[in-house]
Structures are given as C-alpha cells and as structure tokens.
Amino acid sequence: MSSDQDRGTGRGSGDPQSPTDEQRAGWHCVRQRAEGLNHHQAKAALEAARQTVEANSRRDGPRREHSRAEAEVEEWERITEALADHAGRYDPDADPFVQGELAGQADREPGLPSGNNAA
C-alpha cells in the first residue's frame, strides 16, 4: 500500500471512501493479537493470515468475510514491516500509524477519545 492510497480501499486519496466496519474490525483484531509480538512472531501470523485469504478465495462466502481477512493481511503486513526496523515488540500505543488513525477518527467523530486514550 503506497502512502497516497486510502487505508480502507487502496484507492487513490482523491477517491474518498471510508473503511468498512469489517475492515476496521479486522485491523483492531490484528492489533490486539499483535501486541507484545516480535518480528518473527508477527511474520508467522502474517503467513497464517495469507493462508486464510487463500482458503477463502477458493470458496464462496459472504464478501464481508473476505474483506475482513484481506484487511487483516494488510495490517499484519504493516506491523511486520514496522517491526523489521527494530528488535522490539509491537505496542499499538507506540505505533504512530495507529495513533494518527485514532486522532483522525476523533477529528471526524467528535466525542471520541484520541491518541493513547482510545487504544
């Protein structure tokens, strides 16, 4: 995913479309599972998520299941890339991408907490 693509759709940033609830749920679930994992553990989880998407592509099912599974792979890829740069463990409270996403969501939806308070 390039920096000029929208997080939810992969489309260019000039094409406004919010992520679906399924995509948001997938990202949230991955972040919870990733907390405390190191790079190698996150990479193994990424491979498992890719296998799930592959299995889903071979069978019919609700499109929302496919959307969520694809969003989970996308989030595992992002987390794995972030962890490749350091030897630490994943912490969503220290993830600048997550914190920026939460701040942006709070700006769009008044009344929501932003930053570390929302995680």
N, C-alpha and C positions, 0 to 999 in steps of 0.2 A: 504494500500500500504506500503510495507516494504521499508526500506532505501536502500536495494540492488536492488530494482526494478526500471526500467526506468520509468520516469514520463509519457511518452506518450503511453507506451504499456503495462505496468505492468509486462513485461518480465524481466528476469534477466539482470543485467547491462552488461553482456558479449554478449548480443544479440543486437547489435546497430541498432536502428530504430528510426528515428525522429518522433515526434508527427505530426499528420496530421494538415492541415490548419483548419479543423473543430474543432479539439481538442483545438488548440491554440485559436481559436475564442471563444469557449465555456469558457475557463479559463479567457480570457480577459473580456468577458461579465459579468461573475460572479464577478470578482474583482471590476468592475465598480459599479455593483448593491450592492455589499457588503460594499463599502466604507461608513463609518460612522455608520454601524450597530453594535449593541451589540450582545452578545452571543445568547440571546433568539430570537432575530430577525433573526439572521443567521440560527439558528436551524429550525425556521419556514420555511425559504426559502429552506433549505435542504430537508425538508419533501415535499414541493411542487415540488422540482426537482425530488425527488424519485417517486412521483406520475406521473410525466410526463414520466419518463423512463418506468414505469409500463404500462401506457397507450400506449406508443409507441411499447412495446413488444407485445401487443395484436393486432396490425395492421401492415400491410405491408407498407413500405415506403422506401425512399432512405436510404441506410445504413449510409450515412453521417449524416443524422438527428439523428439516434440512437447513432452514435459515439459522436456527439456533446453533446447530452443530457447526456450520460454517463460521459463525461468529465466534464460537469457542476456539476453533483452529486459529482464526485471525488473532485472537487475544493471546493464545499460547505462543504464537509466533512473535508477537510484540514483546511479551515478557521474556521469552528465551533470548531474543536479541538484546534486550536491556541487561540481562544477567551475564551475557557473554563479555561485557565490558568490565566486569569486576567479579571478585571471588565471593561476594556476599550472598545473602539470601533475600528473596523477594519480600518486600513490605509495601502494600498498596498505599500506606500513609506516607511513604517516602518516594512514591512514584510520581514524578512531575506530570506525566501524561494523565494519570488518574486524577490528580489534584486539579489540573487545568480543566478536565472534563467536568468535574464536580462544580468548579467555580462557574463555568459557562452555563451549566444546567441551573444553578442557583440564580444567575442573572436572568435567564429566560423564565424561570418559575419562582417568582418572589415567595418568600416564606420558607424556602428550603435552606438548610444549613449548607455552607460551602467549605471547601478545603478539608482539613483533617477531621473536622467535626461531623462530616457526613459519612465517613467511611465506617 
